[in-house]
Amino acid sequence: MKKFKYTILGLIVASMTLTSCDHYLDINENPNNIHAEAITPTLLFPGAVAQTYRTQATWMNRFGGLMMNSYAGNSYSFGSPFGNEYTLNVDSSFYPQIWDGLYRNVSNFVAIEKFDNSTHKYDNYLAAAKVMKAFYMQTIVDLYGDAPYSEAFMGQANATPKYDNDEEIYRSLILGINDAITIIDNGNAAALELGSTDIVFQGDMDNWKRLANTVKLRLLVRMSKVTGSMATFRDQQLQTLSGADFVESDVLVNPGYSAANDDQQNPFFGYYVRNSSNSQLQNNTLFTASEHVATCLNGNPYNMTENVYQKFNGIIDGRRGRMFSLITYNGLSVVKGVRQGATPGQPGAPTDLTTVSRFGNGWIFGAGSPSSNAQLTSVGSAKAGVIMTRSESDFLQAEAALRYPSVFSFNGQTKFESGIKASFDYLYAATGASAAYITAIQSKVGLGWTGTNDNKIEAIMTQKWLATAGINPTESFIDYNRTGFPITPMATTSAKPNKPYRLMYPSSEYVANSANVPQISNAQCFTKNQTTPFWNQN
């Protein structure tokens, strides 16, 4: 991987301007730059969190939404958008921003781990950094498999680290979370409180422990099908979570987002909606609802005959007008989507701009809608970002209860329905809409909590897909690769029979670490074999 140095480009109190830059083999030192060794955890932590979340809110959001057929491109205005995503042209230039963005900022969490803490002054920072490192490093493994880890993040000491086995990375991340939990439980009196430098929980270490438990559970649930020594390790670690507390409110990040300039905007808003000058961004017009998600949200009003849509018949989702804008179409107020891969004149392509549903106010603003254009930028720019929703945590616990009933005493159906309600609540759907929806789906196999355990897994993944869309859809994509659910149509132009099981390492690795980076072909990305994440091999 690349060798990363850390540079303060500027530090705005209560904001996020602490960033790290990568300069591969840069021998020209700038004396005005401050290196990582001189940055204390109090300065490093808020910037590390904010900058890593930026990758999650932009490139990961885009990737997951397109892979899971929640988003499409406005082919009326842009001709043939998202060609690589639709044809699945997965190569070293396919979403390199995910790898580079996550690695660059995970390195900042590692820098906190390495900082001198002999007096336990930075215990709370150390614990929180371990949790965030595990949160995002898991994504690297889940999307790519083997990765630099044990020799990574060493700067000039090792610019070409070896690639570690992904099983061992998972094991290390879980053990690191255990260390974080121990630190929190010990509560050393000498430790600085996180206070205002904690842009997630404002220094509440009980909440950091809840997040630690939830990330650990996510790692272990993803290992549900592994065998051998990793299965033994998984089962041992699951026991440590019996009776544990998990995330029960949305995990938000806000370093002081505002409309002061483009860099200080909420990154979701600044990527998909408007800039700080209140000019509409191209992405605001480019991204639309997909025909697939529109059909599901609208209750299949036009009687599409594919089996995937039959369970949605007549189930109008009360979230739809918060997820996407509603359009009057054929006399109905609906989400109007674009079929992935369709171009003008083909079935599923829009006939004019007024028939396209774009991202809705639930994703953009949260509660309510701005009453004026002047309010639009200030409200959206300042909205907190979402690292993990309560809904995602609830669905994770529902699956854990289903798979490991001897470990977890909570009721899977209760957690499942709580996850649905939490999604409605986050999007500020109409009062009572979640209760009506839960009642309507209760007998729908694959959509409500009914049928066999496999049917319930499908229901969890389908509801999780709807709840993470527009927020953290890459999680749904990873779960889709693990479980096969929800059933997700391919784009009409797809050159592959299935979605990729992994991504290819980016060009930056082939340039900077050519001696160690595994040589992965496009074909291998679409085949379950020894190059895919260990939990997803044959």
CORDAQUI-V744781 format. One record per residue. N is the residue number from 1. RES is the residue in one small letter. NEAR is the number of other C-alpha atoms within 12 Angstrom. Layout:
BEGIN
N_RES_NEAR / N_RES_NEAR
END
This chain:
BEGIN
1_m_41 / 2_k_40 / 3_k_34 / 4_f_36 / 5_k_35 / 6_y_39 / 7_t_32 / 8_i_26 / 9_l_19 / 10_g_20 / 11_l_22 / 12_i_21 / 13_v_19 / 14_a_27 / 15_s_34 / 16_m_38 / 17_t_31 / 18_l_39 / 19_t_39 / 20_s_40 / 21_c_29 / 22_d_28 / 23_h_23 / 24_y_23 / 25_l_21 / 26_d_16 / 27_i_10 / 28_n_10 / 29_e_14 / 30_n_15 / 31_p_8 / 32_n_11 / 33_n_21 / 34_i_24 / 35_h_26 / 36_a_33 / 37_e_23 / 38_a_19 / 39_i_28 / 40_t_28 / 41_p_38 / 42_t_38 / 43_l_38 / 44_l_45 / 45_f_50 / 46_p_44 / 47_g_47 / 48_a_50 / 49_v_51 / 50_a_46 / 51_q_43 / 52_t_44 / 53_y_43 / 54_r_42 / 55_t_37 / 56_q_42 / 57_a_43 / 58_t_35 / 59_w_32 / 60_m_44 / 61_n_39 / 62_r_37 / 63_f_41 / 64_g_38 / 65_g_43 / 66_l_46 / 67_m_46 / 68_m_49 / 69_n_46 / 70_s_51 / 71_y_45 / 72_a_50 / 73_g_46 / 74_n_41 / 75_s_35 / 76_y_31 / 77_s_25 / 78_f_24 / 79_g_19 / 80_s_27 / 81_p_32 / 82_f_35 / 83_g_26 / 84_n_25 / 85_e_37 / 86_y_36 / 87_t_28 / 88_l_36 / 89_n_26 / 90_v_33 / 91_d_27 / 92_s_30 / 93_s_23 / 94_f_31 / 95_y_36 / 96_p_29 / 97_q_30 / 98_i_40 / 99_w_40 / 100_d_35 / 101_g_38 / 102_l_39 / 103_y_41 / 104_r_43 / 105_n_44 / 106_v_45 / 107_s_47 / 108_n_52 / 109_f_43 / 110_v_41 / 111_a_38 / 112_i_40 / 113_e_35 / 114_k_24 / 115_f_27 / 116_d_19 / 117_n_22 / 118_s_13 / 119_t_13 / 120_h_23 / 121_k_25 / 122_y_33 / 123_d_37 / 124_n_44 / 125_y_46 / 126_l_43 / 127_a_46 / 128_a_51 / 129_a_48 / 130_k_45 / 131_v_45 / 132_m_47 / 133_k_45 / 134_a_43 / 135_f_39 / 136_y_44 / 137_m_44 / 138_q_44 / 139_t_44 / 140_i_42 / 141_v_43 / 142_d_42 / 143_l_42 / 144_y_40 / 145_g_42 / 146_d_37 / 147_a_41 / 148_p_37 / 149_y_35 / 150_s_23 / 151_e_24 / 152_a_32 / 153_f_35 / 154_m_27 / 155_g_30 / 156_q_22 / 157_a_15 / 158_n_22 / 159_a_29 / 160_t_32 / 161_p_27 / 162_k_25 / 163_y_29 / 164_d_24 / 165_n_24 / 166_d_34 / 167_e_37 / 168_e_25 / 169_i_33 / 170_y_43 / 171_r_32 / 172_s_26 / 173_l_37 / 174_i_40 / 175_l_28 / 176_g_31 / 177_i_41 / 178_n_30 / 179_d_28 / 180_a_37 / 181_i_37 / 182_t_24 / 183_i_31 / 184_i_35 / 185_d_20 / 186_n_18 / 187_g_23 / 188_n_19 / 189_a_16 / 190_a_15 / 191_a_25 / 192_l_25 / 193_e_28 / 194_l_30 / 195_g_20 / 196_s_22 / 197_t_36 / 198_d_37 / 199_i_38 / 200_v_38 / 201_f_31 / 202_q_24 / 203_g_25 / 204_d_23 / 205_m_33 / 206_d_26 / 207_n_28 / 208_w_40 / 209_k_37 / 210_r_34 / 211_l_43 / 212_a_44 / 213_n_42 / 214_t_41 / 215_v_45 / 216_k_47 / 217_l_47 / 218_r_42 / 219_l_43 / 220_l_40 / 221_v_34 / 222_r_37 / 223_m_38 / 224_s_29 / 225_k_21 / 226_v_24 / 227_t_18 / 228_g_15 / 229_s_14 / 230_m_26 / 231_a_22 / 232_t_18 / 233_f_25 / 234_r_33 / 235_d_28 / 236_q_18 / 237_q_27 / 238_l_34 / 239_q_23 / 240_t_23 / 241_l_35 / 242_s_23 / 243_g_16 / 244_a_26 / 245_d_27 / 246_f_38 / 247_v_36 / 248_e_29 / 249_s_29 / 250_d_30 / 251_v_33 / 252_l_29 / 253_v_37 / 254_n_35 / 255_p_40 / 256_g_32 / 257_y_36 / 258_s_31 / 259_a_29 / 260_a_21 / 261_n_23 / 262_d_27 / 263_d_32 / 264_q_38 / 265_q_39 / 266_n_47 / 267_p_44 / 268_f_42 / 269_f_46 / 270_g_40 / 271_y_35 / 272_y_33 / 273_v_36 / 274_r_33 / 275_n_31 / 276_s_31 / 277_s_23 / 278_n_25 / 279_s_21 / 280_q_20 / 281_l_21 / 282_q_19 / 283_n_29 / 284_n_29 / 285_t_27 / 286_l_32 / 287_f_39 / 288_t_49 / 289_a_49 / 290_s_44 / 291_e_45 / 292_h_41 / 293_v_47 / 294_a_46 / 295_t_37 / 296_c_44 / 297_l_41 / 298_n_37 / 299_g_30 / 300_n_29 / 301_p_27 / 302_y_22 / 303_n_18 / 304_m_20 / 305_t_14 / 306_e_18 / 307_n_17 / 308_v_26 / 309_y_33 / 310_q_22 / 311_k_34 / 312_f_38 / 313_n_27 / 314_g_21 / 315_i_32 / 316_i_29 / 317_d_41 / 318_g_36 / 319_r_43 / 320_r_45 / 321_g_34 / 322_r_38 / 323_m_43 / 324_f_41 / 325_s_32 / 326_l_30 / 327_i_27 / 328_t_15 / 329_y_21 / 330_n_12 / 331_g_8 / 332_l_14 / 333_s_21 / 334_v_37 / 335_v_44 / 336_k_46 / 337_g_46 / 338_v_46 / 339_r_40 / 340_q_47 / 341_g_42 / 342_a_34 / 343_t_28 / 344_p_24 / 345_g_16 / 346_q_19 / 347_p_17 / 348_g_30 / 349_a_34 / 350_p_35 / 351_t_22 / 352_d_18 / 353_l_23 / 354_t_21 / 355_t_28 / 356_v_40 / 357_s_41 / 358_r_42 / 359_f_40 / 360_g_36 / 361_n_33 / 362_g_34 / 363_w_43 / 364_i_43 / 365_f_32 / 366_g_30 / 367_a_22 / 368_g_22 / 369_s_24 / 370_p_19 / 371_s_13 / 372_s_11 / 373_n_16 / 374_a_17 / 375_q_21 / 376_l_31 / 377_t_36 / 378_s_32 / 379_v_32 / 380_g_40 / 381_s_40 / 382_a_33 / 383_k_32 / 384_a_36 / 385_g_42 / 386_v_38 / 387_i_41 / 388_m_43 / 389_t_40 / 390_r_37 / 391_s_42 / 392_e_51 / 393_s_42 / 394_d_41 / 395_f_51 / 396_l_43 / 397_q_47 / 398_a_41 / 399_e_42 / 400_a_42 / 401_a_31 / 402_l_33 / 403_r_27 / 404_y_27 / 405_p_19 / 406_s_17 / 407_v_24 / 408_f_26 / 409_s_22 / 410_f_25 / 411_n_24 / 412_g_30 / 413_q_30 / 414_t_24 / 415_k_33 / 416_f_42 / 417_e_36 / 418_s_35 / 419_g_43 / 420_i_48 / 421_k_36 / 422_a_36 / 423_s_47 / 424_f_39 / 425_d_30 / 426_y_38 / 427_l_39 / 428_y_29 / 429_a_32 / 430_a_24 / 431_t_16 / 432_g_16 / 433_a_27 / 434_s_30 / 435_a_24 / 436_a_22 / 437_y_33 / 438_i_32 / 439_t_20 / 440_a_24 / 441_i_29 / 442_q_25 / 443_s_20 / 444_k_26 / 445_v_28 / 446_g_31 / 447_l_43 / 448_g_35 / 449_w_38 / 450_t_23 / 451_g_17 / 452_t_14 / 453_n_24 / 454_d_22 / 455_n_26 / 456_k_36 / 457_i_38 / 458_e_38 / 459_a_43 / 460_i_49 / 461_m_45 / 462_t_46 / 463_q_49 / 464_k_48 / 465_w_42 / 466_l_46 / 467_a_46 / 468_t_44 / 469_a_46 / 470_g_51 / 471_i_48 / 472_n_41 / 473_p_40 / 474_t_41 / 475_e_44 / 476_s_45 / 477_f_41 / 478_i_44 / 479_d_42 / 480_y_35 / 481_n_35 / 482_r_34 / 483_t_30 / 484_g_26 / 485_f_30 / 486_p_38 / 487_i_33 / 488_t_35 / 489_p_31 / 490_m_30 / 491_a_37 / 492_t_28 / 493_t_24 / 494_s_24 / 495_a_22 / 496_k_25 / 497_p_19 / 498_n_26 / 499_k_38 / 500_p_43 / 501_y_41 / 502_r_45 / 503_l_43 / 504_m_40 / 505_y_42 / 506_p_34 / 507_s_24 / 508_s_30 / 509_e_33 / 510_y_23 / 511_v_20 / 512_a_24 / 513_n_28 / 514_s_21 / 515_a_16 / 516_n_24 / 517_v_29 / 518_p_28 / 519_q_23 / 520_i_28 / 521_s_20 / 522_n_25 / 523_a_26 / 524_q_27 / 525_c_34 / 526_f_29 / 527_t_25 / 528_k_23 / 529_n_19 / 530_q_24 / 531_t_35 / 532_t_37 / 533_p_39 / 534_f_35 / 535_w_39 / 536_n_35 / 537_q_26 / 538_n_16
END
